[in-house]
Amino acid sequence: MADSEQDASDRTEDPTQRRLDQAIERGDVVKSQEVNAWFVIAAATLALLAFSNSMSSGLTTTFRGLMANSYAIPLDGGGVMRLFQQLGVEIAAVMAVPFLLLVLASIFGNVIQHRLVWSFEGLKPNLSKLSPAAGLKRMFSLQALANFIKGLLKLGIVGAIMMALLWPQRYKLESLIGMDPIAVAVLSKTLSLELMGAVVAVLALIAAADYLFQYRQWYEKQKMSLKEIRDEYKETDGDPKIKAKIRQLRQSRMRKRMMAAVPTATVVITNPTHFAVALKYDRGMTAPVCVAKGQDVIALKMREIAAKNSVPVVENPPLARALYATVEIDQEINPEHYKAVAEVIGHIMRLGGGRATAH
């Protein structure tokens, strides 16, 4: 118990999207029963408003025919069975559309809260659910308290609505016994629609508040500890130490390849020590290509290699900075630098293409 409480207290970080997706995949989703109840009650109100006349007419026809032909109904076992089967089919035909509307409303009440999830996680045996301590913890949890308060609130609100709507009609209700059945049906429908409409309006607010509460509870349950975030990062993006090592190896290989390419360069343009860019240009090429570039220590190393291999080194700070920032290894220089680089290479060629260092 103490370990679980400690684990919960360590989960202070917002969950990652991967954590939320995993929770949904295993069937752990946000679900408010109040939202489902609201859709069902709203659908029932709509069905009463739209289909009450057709339902009452159909049922009246069915039972009127039953009463009119009651003398011809066989009383043997098979006849009674056939009678109930026929009644069941006729009643089902009358109630089919309203019942389908209620079923669709119940399904939509779930779908609107979360996407459809097919998970068998909830069917797996879980011995922790049989634990008396866990059961007591659930009974006295914040969720249980919220459900209790919510139930009292709904009961009080619905009772208040019924009292507010029915109390002014109390004299009419007292005289229902002596009223015509059609008038009773009309009054009952009117009062039912008023009552259900008011309940739907109020329960909409309760359903919205409950959904926000359930979402917050679910989100808090998905929170992660710093260790869990690090572990997930390692699973998805790899160990940072290994990635850093790979990055170092790549940089080391690139430096070696650049240093090996410096002797083949036509010129090394420097700043004079902070930046160095080695360019290669042969007749027939559309533009000079950067074969190596570096900063600080690498730039100094490139100057040393260039000097050993008689590669001209030209100090041109603005050009060196511009080339370093805009050109990558094995790429041609940008057109805006053609003129400046052409002047440097032309100067070297006028010197006879020698490999002596030029300043």
C-alpha positions in Angstrom: 0.0 0.0 0.0 2.8 2.4 0.9 4.6 1.6 -2.3 1.6 2.3 -4.4 1.0 5.6 -2.6 4.6 6.5 -3.1 4.4 5.7 -6.8 1.3 7.8 -7.1 3.0 10.7 -5.4 5.9 10.5 -7.8 3.6 10.9 -10.8 3.8 14.6 -11.1 4.4 15.0 -14.8 1.8 15.4 -17.5 1.3 12.1 -19.5 2.8 11.9 -23.0 0.6 11.3 -26.0 2.0 7.7 -26.2 0.9 7.1 -22.6 -2.7 8.4 -23.3 -2.9 6.3 -26.5 -1.8 3.1 -24.6 -4.5 3.7 -22.0 -7.1 4.0 -24.6 -5.9 0.9 -26.4 -6.3 -1.2 -23.3 -9.8 0.1 -22.7 -9.0 2.7 -20.1 -11.0 5.6 -21.4 -13.0 8.6 -20.1 -16.6 7.5 -19.5 -19.3 9.5 -17.8 -22.5 7.6 -17.1 -24.3 10.9 -16.9 -23.6 11.6 -20.5 -25.0 8.2 -21.5 -28.1 8.8 -19.3 -28.6 12.3 -20.8 -28.6 10.9 -24.4 -31.1 8.2 -23.5 -33.5 10.6 -21.7 -33.2 13.1 -24.5 -34.0 10.4 -27.1 -36.9 9.2 -25.0 -38.3 12.8 -24.9 -37.8 13.0 -28.7 -39.5 9.7 -29.2 -42.5 10.7 -27.0 -42.8 14.0 -28.9 -42.5 12.5 -32.4 -44.0 9.0 -32.1 -46.5 9.2 -29.2 -49.5 9.7 -31.5 -48.5 6.8 -33.8 -47.7 4.5 -30.9 -51.0 5.2 -29.1 -52.9 4.8 -32.4 -51.2 1.5 -33.1 -51.6 0.1 -29.6 -55.2 1.3 -29.5 -56.0 -0.5 -32.8 -54.3 -3.7 -31.6 -56.1 -3.9 -28.2 -59.4 -2.7 -29.7 -59.3 -5.6 -32.1 -58.4 -7.9 -29.2 -61.4 -6.8 -27.2 -63.7 -6.9 -30.2 -62.8 -10.4 -31.0 -62.3 -11.7 -27.5 -65.1 -14.2 -27.9 -63.4 -15.9 -30.8 -60.0 -16.4 -29.0 -59.4 -20.1 -28.4 -58.6 -20.9 -24.8 -56.5 -24.0 -25.4 -52.7 -23.8 -24.8 -51.7 -23.4 -28.4 -54.3 -20.7 -29.1 -53.1 -18.6 -26.1 -49.5 -19.0 -27.2 -50.4 -17.9 -30.7 -52.3 -14.9 -29.3 -49.3 -13.7 -27.3 -47.0 -14.2 -30.2 -49.2 -12.1 -32.4 -49.5 -9.4 -29.7 -45.8 -9.4 -29.3 -45.2 -8.9 -33.0 -47.7 -6.1 -33.3 -46.4 -4.3 -30.2 -42.8 -4.7 -31.4 -43.7 -3.2 -34.8 -45.3 -0.2 -33.1 -42.3 0.3 -30.7 -39.5 -0.6 -33.1 -38.6 2.9 -34.2 -38.7 4.5 -30.7 -36.7 1.6 -29.4 -34.1 1.9 -32.2 -33.8 5.6 -31.4 -33.0 4.7 -27.7 -30.4 2.1 -28.8 -28.7 4.6 -31.1 -28.7 7.3 -28.4 -27.1 4.9 -26.0 -24.4 4.0 -28.5 -23.8 7.6 -29.5 -23.5 8.6 -25.8 -20.4 6.3 -25.6 -19.0 7.1 -29.0 -19.1 10.9 -28.4 -16.9 10.5 -25.3 -14.2 8.4 -26.9 -13.5 6.5 -30.1 -14.5 2.9 -30.5 -12.1 0.6 -28.6 -11.8 -3.2 -28.9 -10.0 -4.4 -25.9 -10.1 -7.6 -23.8 -8.1 -6.1 -21.0 -11.1 -5.8 -18.8 -12.0 -9.5 -19.2 -8.7 -10.7 -17.8 -8.7 -12.0 -14.2 -7.5 -9.4 -11.7 -7.0 -10.7 -8.2 -6.6 -7.1 -6.9 -10.3 -6.6 -7.5 -11.0 -9.3 -4.9 -9.0 -7.6 -2.2 -11.1 -6.3 0.7 -8.7 -3.5 1.2 -8.9 -2.4 -2.4 -12.7 -2.7 -2.2 -12.9 -0.4 0.9 -10.5 2.0 -0.8 -12.8 2.2 -3.8 -15.9 2.6 -1.6 -14.4 5.6 0.2 -12.5 7.1 -2.7 -13.0 10.5 -4.3 -14.9 8.9 -7.2 -17.3 7.2 -4.8 -17.9 10.5 -2.9 -18.5 12.3 -6.2 -21.0 9.6 -7.3 -22.9 9.9 -4.0 -23.1 13.7 -4.2 -24.1 13.4 -7.8 -26.9 11.0 -7.0 -28.3 13.2 -4.3 -28.0 16.2 -6.5 -29.9 14.5 -9.4 -32.6 13.3 -7.0 -33.0 16.7 -5.5 -33.1 18.5 -8.8 -35.6 16.0 -10.4 -37.8 16.1 -7.3 -37.8 19.9 -7.4 -38.7 20.0 -11.1 -41.5 17.5 -10.6 -42.9 19.6 -7.7 -42.6 22.9 -9.7 -44.4 21.4 -12.7 -47.0 19.2 -11.0 -48.0 21.4 -8.0 -49.8 24.0 -10.2 -51.7 21.1 -11.8 -52.7 19.4 -8.6 -56.4 20.3 -9.0 -56.5 18.8 -12.5 -54.7 15.7 -11.3 -57.3 15.2 -8.6 -60.1 15.2 -11.2 -58.4 12.7 -13.5 -60.7 9.9 -12.3 -63.8 11.6 -13.7 -62.2 12.8 -16.9 -62.6 11.3 -20.4 -59.8 8.8 -21.2 -58.7 10.9 -24.2 -58.4 14.0 -22.1 -56.4 12.0 -19.5 -54.0 10.9 -22.3 -53.6 14.4 -23.6 -52.9 15.9 -20.2 -50.5 13.1 -19.3 -48.6 13.6 -22.6 -48.4 17.4 -22.0 -47.2 17.0 -18.4 -44.7 14.2 -19.4 -43.2 16.3 -22.1 -42.8 19.4 -19.8 -41.3 17.3 -17.1 -38.9 15.4 -19.4 -37.9 18.6 -21.2 -37.0 20.3 -18.0 -35.1 17.2 -16.8 -33.1 17.0 -20.0 -32.2 20.7 -19.8 -30.9 20.4 -16.2 -29.2 17.0 -16.7 -27.3 18.5 -19.6 -25.5 20.7 -17.2 -24.9 17.8 -14.8 -23.6 15.6 -17.7 -21.2 18.3 -18.8 -19.8 18.8 -15.3 -19.5 15.1 -14.7 -17.7 14.5 -18.0 -15.1 17.2 -17.1 -14.7 15.7 -13.7 -14.3 12.2 -15.1 -11.8 13.5 -17.7 -9.8 15.2 -15.0 -9.7 12.0 -12.9 -8.7 9.9 -15.9 -5.9 12.4 -16.8 -4.6 12.5 -13.3 -4.5 8.7 -13.3 -2.3 8.7 -16.4 0.3 11.1 -15.0 3.9 9.9 -15.1 6.9 10.0 -12.9 10.2 11.4 -14.2 11.6 7.8 -14.4 8.7 6.7 -16.5 9.2 9.6 -18.9 12.9 8.8 -19.2 12.1 5.1 -19.8 9.6 5.9 -22.5 12.0 8.3 -24.2 14.6 5.5 -24.2 12.0 3.1 -25.7 10.9 5.5 -28.5 14.0 7.5 -29.3 16.8 5.4 -27.9 19.1 5.8 -25.0 20.5 9.4 -25.0 24.0 8.1 -24.1 24.0 5.8 -27.0 22.7 8.5 -29.3 25.4 10.9 -28.1 28.0 8.2 -28.7 26.7 7.6 -32.2 26.7 11.3 -32.9 30.3 11.6 -31.7 31.3 8.7 -34.0 29.6 10.4 -37.0 31.3 13.7 -36.2 34.7 12.0 -35.9 34.3 10.2 -39.2 33.2 13.4 -40.9 36.2 15.2 -39.5 38.5 12.5 -40.8 36.9 12.6 -44.2 37.2 16.4 -44.3 40.8 16.4 -43.3 41.5 13.8 -46.0 39.7 16.1 -48.5 41.7 19.3 -47.6 44.8 18.3 -49.7 42.5 18.0 -52.8 41.1 21.5 -52.3 41.8 24.4 -54.7 41.8 27.0 -51.9 41.1 27.3 -48.2 39.4 30.5 -47.2 39.9 31.5 -43.5 38.8 34.1 -41.0 41.8 34.0 -40.3 41.8 31.4 -37.5 38.1 31.0 -36.3 36.6 29.7 -39.6 38.0 27.8 -42.5 36.2 26.6 -45.7 38.0 24.4 -48.2 36.7 24.7 -51.8 37.5 22.6 -54.8 37.1 23.8 -58.4 38.1 22.1 -61.6 37.5 23.2 -65.1 34.1 22.0 -66.3 32.4 22.3 -62.9 29.4 24.6 -62.7 30.5 26.0 -59.4 33.1 25.4 -56.6 32.2 22.7 -54.1 32.8 22.7 -50.4 34.9 19.7 -49.4 35.6 20.7 -45.8 34.8 23.3 -43.3 35.5 23.9 -39.6 35.6 26.3 -36.7 38.4 27.1 -34.1 40.4 23.9 -33.6 39.3 22.2 -36.8 40.0 25.4 -38.7 43.5 25.5 -37.4 44.0 21.8 -38.3 42.7 22.5 -41.8 45.3 25.4 -42.2 48.1 23.0 -41.1 47.1 20.3 -43.5 46.7 22.9 -46.3 50.2 24.3 -45.6 51.7 20.8 -45.6 50.1 20.0 -49.0 50.8 23.5 -50.6 47.1 24.3 -50.8 46.6 28.1 -51.0 45.1 29.7 -47.9 43.4 33.0 -48.4 42.3 35.2 -45.5 39.0 36.7 -46.3 37.0 37.0 -43.0 33.6 38.2 -44.5 33.6 35.5 -47.2 34.8 32.8 -44.8 31.9 33.5 -42.4 29.4 33.7 -45.2 30.5 30.4 -46.8 30.6 28.6 -43.4 27.1 29.7 -42.6 25.5 28.9 -46.0 27.3 25.9 -47.6 27.4 22.3 -46.4 29.9 19.6 -47.2 29.8 18.3 -50.7 27.5 21.1 -51.8 28.1 23.8 -54.4 28.4 27.4 -53.1 25.4 29.6 -53.4 25.1 31.9 -56.5 25.5 35.1 -54.4 29.0 34.0 -53.6 30.1 33.2 -57.2 31.8 36.6 -57.8 33.8 36.7 -54.6 35.0 33.1 -54.9 35.7 33.6 -58.6 38.0 36.5 -57.7 39.9 34.4 -55.1 40.3 31.4 -57.4 41.2 33.7 -60.4 43.9 35.3 -58.2 45.3 31.9 -57.4 45.3 30.9 -61.1 47.0 34.1 -62.1 49.8 33.2 -59.7 50.2 30.1 -61.9 48.0 27.7 -59.9 50.8 27.3 -57.5 50.3 25.7 -54.1 51.9 28.5 -52.1 50.0 30.2 -49.4 48.5 33.5 -50.5 47.5 36.4 -48.2 
